[in-house]
Amino acid sequence: MTAQPVAPDLPGPWTAILDEARRYPSPHNSQPVVVRVHDDRRAELFYDLDRGLPAENFGIPFAHVCSGVFLEALATVAAAHGWAVREDLDLAAMDFASPQRLHLLGTVALEPTLVTDAAREQMAAFRRRRTSRRPYDRRRVAPAVLAEVAAIAADLGQEFGRTGEQDLGIPGPPLRIAMRHRWLWDLPVVGGLFRRVYLGTMRGVRELGWLTGPFDGPRDHVEAGRCFLRIWLAFTRHGVELHPFGTVITNPRSHAAFVDRTGIEETGGRMAWMLFRYGTGKPPPRAWRRSLDAMLVDEVRAGASS
């Protein structure tokens, strides 16, 4: 039996908080956010460019989206441990060609707070959250759940769209959507994915969802990431699984085809920046994560990038 790594002994509550926050979802499970803990209350956050996966025109902004997801995860975990997170972010554009491979995201500080029932519920959802690439069971998600998700998105300046609202519904067996919505098969890259795995992992999918909102700079990208994790946790609280389709967004041709088919208007810095499937089914297994040690950055490397 392989020995489990021993969690490092960090000052204050950092070991407990970071050991759970590392379960945040990230593109291709790369876990690019790393941390330098200064003391029992303060830490610096960096984006490890060597772990990031920029892709064509739209890929690099998703580095800050991923950072926003992590920040929301950190706040969620900290709140359940009795701490609020105060942020001082440095939202400079990322340069994946930079010789300094750690991009400073900013600093965070912990402040004591009361643990609420809402914080406990959100933490429970965070612990249950998974990315489900499995077939779904064709049950429709309750309108009240979709309304809750739409309200969360609206509160953060985003719009939650779904196939039912655009007359692109998925009302029957897998073959029905395949025949009615052949445009999905023609999308660059993702079309090939649909053709290869559609009758497997796409079984039972009745609806697709997407988010449209401000996406015009690093701050927008970070806030988009926060919104996405809150929505994901809302689905999780109600037993709904989710699987993002990043390729449709990060590939310009796929993105243009998607926007054209759905009639989404992208003006004033707004963009349809996330597409995902959602539904119910058997819980997926927990994905592998780097150890907490791998999330911590040494003084020499962090100092060279600060």
N, C-alpha and C positions, 0 to 999 in steps of 0.2 A: 504494500500500500504506500502511495506517495505521500510524504509528509506535507502537511499544510503549512504555508508560510506563516511565520509569526508576525502579527501586526506590530509596526514600530511603536515605540513609546513616545508619543508626541506630547507637548505641554498642554495642560488644560483639557478641554473636551475635543480637541482636534482629531485624535485617533478614532473615537466613536463616530464623529460626524463624517470625516472623510472616508472611512471604511465603508460607510453606506452610500455616501454621495457618489462614489466611483461606479455605482450601478446605473448612472445616467446613460441614456441612449446616445449614440454618436454614429456618424456615417461609417459604414463598414466596420463598426465596433472598434474603431481605431483609438478611442479614448485619448484625444490629443491635449486635453487640458491638464497641466501639471501645476504643482503647488510648492511654494517655499514658505514654511511656517516660521514666523519670527519669534512669537512668544505665545502665551496662552490665549491671546485675544486677536492677534493680527497675523495675516498671511498675504503673500503675493500670489497672483494667478498669472500663468503664462500659457500661450498656445504653442505647442511643440510642432513646428513646421514640418519636421521629418515624419510626424505621424498624420499630418493633415493630408487630405486628398483633393486638391483643386482639380476642377474639371471644366475645361472650355470657358465660355464667357460667364456663365452663371455659377460656376463651382466655387470660386474664391469667397464670395459673400457668405457661403454656407459655413465657412470657418467661424464667422461671428455668430451665425445662427446656432451652431453647435455650442459656442461659448455661452449664449443666452440660455440654452437648455441646461447646461451645467450650473449656471448661476441660479436658475429656478430650482434645480435639484438640491443645490447646497442650501438654499433658503428653506426648502421643504423639510430636509433632514434636520437642520439646525432648529427650526421651530418646534419639532417634536422632542428635541433634547433640551428645550428651554432657552433657546438663544435666537435673537434676531440678527440678521446679517446687514451690516451697513457697508455700502459699496462706494469706492472711489475709482471709477473706471477710466482707462486711457484708451479711447476708441479710435486709434490711428489705423489707417488701412494696412492690411498685411501684405508683405512682399515675400512671396515664396522663393525668390531668388536671393534673398538676403543671406550674407554669410553668418549672421547672428540667427541661430535656429530656434531660439525661444523668443516669441513675440509677447511683450508685456501686455496683459489685459487690464491690470490695475491691482488695487489692494482691497481686502475685505477685513472687516472688524466685527467681532462678536459682542453683542450686548444682551444682558439677561432679559428674559421676557417670560410671561406666564404661558404654560402649555395649555392650549385650548382643545376642546373636543374636535373642532375643525382641523386643527393641526395634526391630531392623532389619526383622524380619518384620512387626511391627505397622505400621511406617512404610510399608513397601511396600504393605500393604493400604490404608492411608489414602490413598496416592497413586492407587491403582486405584479406590477407592470412587466410585460414582456412584448417583444416584437413577434407577432404571429404570422408565419409564412405558411401555415397549415390551411387546408380547406376549411371553409366555414359551413354552418349547418342550415343555411338558407332562411333562418328566422329573421324577420325584420326588426330593426332597432326601434324601440318605443319612441313615439313622437316627443314625449316629455324629455327623454335623454337628448334628442337632437336639438330641442329648444334650449336646454341647458347649455349645450356645447355652443350653440349660436350666440347665446348671451355672454358667455365667457369671451368668445372672440370679439364681439361688439364692444365689450368693456375695455378691450385692449386695442381698439381701432382696427380690428380685422373683420372680414366677412367670411362666414362659413358657407360654402356652396356645396351642393351635392347633386347627384345625377337625377334624383326625383324632381328637383326644382327646375331642371333644364330639359325635361322630357327626354332624358337619356337613361331612363330607368333600367333596372335589371330584374324584370318581373318573373322570370322563369328559370328553367334549367340552363346550365352553362352554354349549351349550343345556341340558345335563343339570343343571348347577348352577343355571341360570336357572329351570328347572322345579321342582327339588327344594327350592330355598331362595328362594322368592318373597319372603320377608320382607326380603331385602336390597334388593329393588326398592321396597319400601314405606317405607324409611327416609327421613325428611325430608332434603332436600338431596342426600345421597349416592345416594338412589334415582334421582334424575334423572341423576346422573353415570353410574350403572350402565346406565341405559336408553340414554344417548347414546353411550357409548364401550365398552360391555361387549364387543360383538362385535369390537371393534378391539383396544384396548390390553389388555383382559382375556383375550384368547385365550391358552390354555395354562396359566392359573392353576389349580393343583390344591389349594393350601392357603392359608389365611390364618393369621397369627400375631398374638398380642397379649401385652401385658405388664400384670400386675396387681401392685400393691405399695403401699407407703406413699406417700401423695400429699396430705398434710394441711398443708403449709406450705412456704415457700421452700427450706428445707434439703432436704426430701423431693424437691422439684421439681428442684433442682440434681443430687441424687444419681441421680434417674431419668434425667436427661439423660446423665450419665456412663455409666450402664448401657446406654442405648440405643446410644450410639456404639460401645461395646465389642462389643455384640451384632452391630451392623452390620458392624464390621470382621471379626468371626469369620466371618460369612456370606461376606464378600468374600474372605477367605483361601481359602475353599473354592469360589470361583467361583460363588457364589449371589448373585443380584440382589435388591434390596429396594425397595419403594415404600410409604411411609407413607400412611395414610388419615386425615388429621387431622380431617376434618369429622365423622366418626362420634363422635369423642371430644369435640370442642369445641362441638358442637350438642347441647343438653340432650335434645331429643326423640330424636335419633338415638342418643345415648348410652344413654338409658333403654331403647330398643328393642333395642339390641345386648346390653346386660346381661341383659335379660329372656330373649332368645332363647338366649344361651349359658349361662345359669344361673350367672353369676358372682356371688359374694357380696361386696358392698362394705360392710364393717364395720370399725370400729376405725381409721378414717383410711386404709384401703386402697381403691384405685380401679383399675379397668381404664382405664389412661391412654394406651395406645398400641395401635393396630391397623394392621397392614401386610400386604401380600402379599409373597411371596417365591418364588423359583424360578430357573430357568436360562434363558438366552437370549442373543441377540446383545448385546454390550456397548453401553450407551447412550453418546451423545456427552458430553463434559465440559460442564457447565453454566457459564454466564457467572458471573464473580465481580467484585466491585468491586476496584479496584487497592489496593495496600498503602497508598498515600497516603490513600485514602478511609477506611481503617480507623484512621488516626491522628487524635487529637483535639488541637487547639491548646490552649495554656496558658490563654488567656482563657476559652474555653468550658468546659474542664474545671474551672478554678478556681471558676467561678460555680456549679458543681453539686456540688463536693466538700463 
